[in-house]
Amino acid sequence: MNALKAWILRYQLASLVLLTVLLAVVLPLALDIFRLNLVGKYLTYAFVAIGLVMVWGYGGVLSLGQGVFFGLGGYAMAMFLKLEASDPISTKIQSTPGIPDFMDWNQITELPSFWVPFKSLPFSLAAVIVVPTLLAWVVSFAMFKRRVGGVYFAIITQAVALILTVLIIGQQGYTGGVNGMTDLKTLWGWDTRTDSAKYILYYVCVVLLIGSIVLCRWIQTGKVGTLLLAMRDKEDRVRFSGYDVANFKIFTFCLAAALSGIGGALFSLQVGFMSPSFVGIVPSIEMVIYAAVGGRMSLVGAVYGTLLVNAGKTFFSESFPEAWLFLMAGLFIGVTMAFPMGLAGLWESHVVPWWKGRREALRQASVQPRPVADATPAATATSAAAASVAPAPAALPDGVSRQGA
């Protein structure tokens, strides 16, 4: 128990423990299966948000195309699920049984060769991570090795998102077009639409999300995390120290892409469809907003930001269907203007100092005055208590803030 406590304190994971309790205990007990399934869908976006914390908050590289990797992971899983739902018996009314329905509608009479490997679940699971990571490596290697960054890199990622969206919609016979892939209902014969299956998929999503946060936190607290912060603030100094800055950026970008792919695959499993509406520029910018609202320097804050934005979207669209877009815009503008570092920054700058001050005040009030005869020992005790008060942390330079998990 002491070792676990020391490990939590070392990596500042107390906030992660609270998040785990909220996701694994409180929400399943408080929500019905429909709402819990919605939360599960929101958590799939959180994979993208924590990836953005790594690549944007720590690496200083803003990507506006993370929806691409989310979509690639989702389509890799959706292709396997769609093939399973397109067995010859279920599709016997088609002109060509045994192929997905959208292919039959587009006069395709044979399963394309690049679809065949997706009949294998292990291959599909590997593709969920490998395909987004490979594309991220190609894009980042071509850009970062030529020292392309900042606004130019953000525009390029938007262009990639636009190109992939047009490609998916244009190749309707192979991708399902604008409708995407629908009617995904079984995984190796297991019906994913039942309530028990939704509970299991929700907990799988929670476990993978917590594991991803622990992995990212481990990277942040190591040498790579320190170099990422230094590279973000003073890139030239890190380069002159002998480090290849581009390689660190490529690694972080690929890590964020892999996490996004996992989120996309879980989305296909829990929601039962995948379409280009999750790949383009608009969803990619929404994903950046998740991290901005939660705090781009905090992994746990990014998860809370994702939940808050999506819960607000659901609430406003149900309660104010004609004005919910304006209300969401007001929420985004208000939070980003009032709290530039997001909700995690608000916690660090206001709640934590208030809590420490309150604890110190209670501790001082608990010190009882000694009799006059014991003035000298009392003075000694007071001096010792004052000496035990931890010194205030040194001020950090602009753009660098101490963050927990």
N, C-alpha and C positions, 0 to 999 in steps of 0.2 A: 504493500500500500504506500509506504514511504517512497519507494522508487518511482511509483506511478505519479505521486504528488510532485516529486522533484522533476520528473520529465515534463509534467504539465507546466510547472513554473519556468523551467528552462526555455521552453518554446512558446511561453505566453499563450497557452491554449485554454485558459479558463473561459474565454468567450466562446470558444468552439464547443466546450462541454455544455454550456447553456444552449447553444444552437442545436446540439444533438438531442438534448432533452426536449426542446421545443418540437423538433421535427419527428422524433421517434416516439414520443409519449403524449405530449400535450395535444398536438393537432389531430392525431388519429383518434384520441378520445373525445375531442370537442367537435369534430366535423363529421358529417355523413359521407358516404362513399363518393357521392358526386363531387362535393367540394374538395374532398381529399384528392380525388383524381385531378382536379384543377390545380391543386398545390403541386402535385407530382409533375404536371406539365410545366408549371412555373420553374420548378427546380431544374428541369432540363436546360432552361435558359441560363440558370446560375452557373453551369459549367462554362459557358461562354464568358460570363462576367468575371469569374475568377481567373480565367485565362487572360482577360483584358487587364486585370490587376497586375499580372506578371509582365505583360508585354508593354502596357501603357504606363501603369503606376511605377513599376520598378525599372523597366527597360527604357522608358521615355519615348516609346515608338507608338504613335496613335494609328490604329488600324480601323478603317471604316468598312471592312469587308469580311468580318468574322462570320457573317451569315453564310458565306460560301462554304466554310469548313463544317458548320452546323448542318447545312444542307447535304454535303457530300456524305457525312456520316449517316444522316437520316436516309438518304437514298440507297446507301449500301445495305442497310438493314431492310429497307422497304422492298428492295429487289428480291431478297430471299423470301420475305413474307408473301410477296405477290406471287412468286413462283409456286409456293406451297398452296396458295389459295386457287391456283389455276391448274389443278390436276385434271386429267382427261374426263373424269366423271363429272366434276363440277362444271366443266366448260363444254359439255357434250352438245349443247345447243348452238355453239359457235360453228362457223364454217371450217375453222381449223382448231379442233380441241387441243388442249394441253399448252396453250400459250396465253399470256395475259390478255384480258378483254380489249384493252386499248390497241393492242397490236392487231387483233382480228378486225377491229373497226377501221384500221388504216390499211387494210388489204395486205398485211404481212402474213406470209404462210409458213414461216419457219422461225424458230427461236434464234435471235442473233447470237453470234459466237461469243460476244463479250458478256452475254447474259448467262451462259452455261455454267461458269464457275460459281455463280451465286446460288446454285442448287445446294451447295455445301454450306452448312452453318459455320463451321470453323473458318472457312475462307471468308465468309461474309463478316464475321466478327473481326478477323484480321484486317479486312478492307475498311472497316469503320474507323480504324486508327491510321492504317498505312496510307490510304488514299488522301485524306486531308493533310497528313504530315508531309507526304511527298510533294503535293502541290505547294504547300507553304515553304518547303525547302527550295523548290525551283524559283518561286517568286522572291523570297528573301535573299537567296544566294545571288540572284541577278541584280538585286537592288543594293543590298548592303555592301557587297564587295566593291561596288562602284561608288560607295559613300552617298547613296541616295537616301534621304531621310526626310523627317519633318512633314511639311505639307505635301511635298511631292509624293512621298510614300503613301500618305492617306488617300490622295487622289488616285494613285495606281491601284490601291486595294478596292476603291469604289469601281474603277473600270473593270477589274476582274469580276466583281460581283455582277455588274451589268452584263458582261460578256457571257458569264455562265447562265444567267437568267434567260437571256435571249437564246442561248444554245438549247437549254432544256425545253423552252416553249416551242422553239422551231422544230425540234426533233420529236414531234408528238408521237410518232409511231414507235419510238424506242423509249420514251420517258413518260408518256402519258400527257405531255403538253401542259397547258395551263391548269388542267384539272389535277395533275399529279397522279400519284398512285393511291388508290382508295381500296376500301374493303379488305384491310389487312386484319385478320381475325384470329389466326392460329400461329403458334410457334412450336414446330415439331409435334403437331397434333394437339397442343395445349391451347384451349380457348382463352384468349387474353381479354375477352369481353366480360367475363364473370366477375362478381364482386371479390371473390377470393383472389383471383388473378390480379385484380387492380391493387389489392393490398400488398401482394407479394412484389409487384413491379414498383410500387411506391417505396417499399423498404429497400429494394435493390438500388433504386435511384438515390435514396438517402445514404446508404452505405458507400456507394461509389463517390458521391459528392463529398462526404466527410473524408474519405481516403484521398481524394484529389486535393482537398484543402491541406491535409497533413503533408502530402508530398510537396506542395508548393511552399508550405511554411518551412519544411526542412531545407528546401533550396534557398529560401530567403535568409535563413539564419546561418547558412554556410558561406563559403568564400565566394561562390557565384553570386549570391544575393548582394554581398558587399560590393562586388565589382559592378553589378548592375546599377546600384545606386550611384556609385562613383562615376560610372559611364554616363548615366543620365544627366548628372550635374556638371561634370567636367570631362567630356569625352576625349578631348585632346590630351589631357594629362594622363589618362589611362592608356591611351595609345602610345604616348611617349615613354610610358613605364615598361613597354615591351609586350603588352597584351594585344591580341588581335580582336579589336572591338566587334568586327563584323561577325565573328564566330559566336560570340555571346548573344548578339541580336538574333542570329539565325536560330540558335538553340531555343531562345525564349519564344520566338514566333512559332516555331514548330511545336513546342510544348502547348502553347495556347490553341493551335490548330487541332492537336490530338484531343485535348479536353473538349473542344467544340464538337468534334466528331462523335465522341462518346455521348454528349448531350443530345445530338441529333438522333442517334440510334435509339436512345431511351424515349425520345419524343415519338418516334414511329411506333415503338412498342406500346406506349401508353395511350396515345391518341388514335392510332389506327390509320393514319394516312400521312403522306408527305407530298408537298407541292412546292413550286418555285416561289410562292409567296413568302417562304421562310429563307430564301437565298439572296434576294436582291438588296438594293441599297437601303430601302426604308427599314426593313427588319435589322439590318446591320447597324444602322444608326441607333435604333431603339436599344440594341444590346449595349452600345456604348453608354447610353443614358442609364441603364441599370447600374453599371459600375460607377458612373458619375454621381448618381443619387446616393448609393451606398457608401461610396468612398473609394477612390481609385488606388488608395494605399492599403486597403484592408480587405482581406479575403472574406472574412465573416461579414463585414459590412456590405460587400458586393452581393452576398446572398440575401441579406435583409433588403437591400435596394431592389433586387429583382422581385422579391415577394411583394414589396410595397407598391412598386410601379404596376405590376400585373394585377394585384388585388384592386388597386385604384382604377385600373382600366375596366375590370369586370364590374366593380361597384357603380362607377359612373355610367357605363354603357347600359346597365340594367335599370338604374334609377333615373338617369337623365339622358335618354337615347338621342335627343336632339342637340344636346350641348356637351356631350362627354368629351369630344375632341378638344373643345376650348378649355374645359376643366383640366384635362390632362396636360395641355400646354401650359396652363397656369401653374400646375404642380411642378413641372420640370423647370420652368423659369424661376419660380420662387425658391425652390430648393437650391438650384445651382448658384443663384445670386446671393442668397442669404448664407449658404454654407458651401463655400468653394471646395472644401475637402470632403463634402458629403456628410452623411449621418455619422460615419466613423470619426470624422474630424470634429463634429459637434460633441460627440461623446468624449473625445480626448481633451478638448479645450474647455468644456464646461462641466460635464458630469463628473469626470474623474477628479479634477481639483476640488469641486464641491464636496465629494465624498471623502477625500483625504482630509480636507479641512474639518469636516464634521467629526471624523474619527479622532483627529488630534484634539479637538475641543472637548470631546467626551473623555479622552485620556487625561487631559489636564484637569478636568473637573473631578476626576476620580482620585486625584492626589490629595490626601488629607493633610492639613497643616499640623506640624508637630508642636509640642509644648515648648515654652521659651527656654527651658533648661536644656532641651535638645536642639538648640538653634544651630549649633555647628554641624551635627550630623544631618539635620534637615537641609541646611544649605548645601551640604555635600551631595545629598540625594537629588536636590533640585538641579544642581550643576550636572550631575550624572544624567538626569533625565533630559536636560537641554542638550547635552552632548550626544545623547542617543538619537535625537531627532535627525532624520536623514537630511543631508543638504539638498537644496533645490537643484534640479537638473540644469546643466548648462544649456544656454540658449543655442538652438541649432540654426544653421544658416537658412536663408529663404529657400523654399522648395524641398527641404528635408524635414520630415517630421517623424517622431517616434510612433510606431504603430504596433498594435498587438496583432493577434491573428485575425 
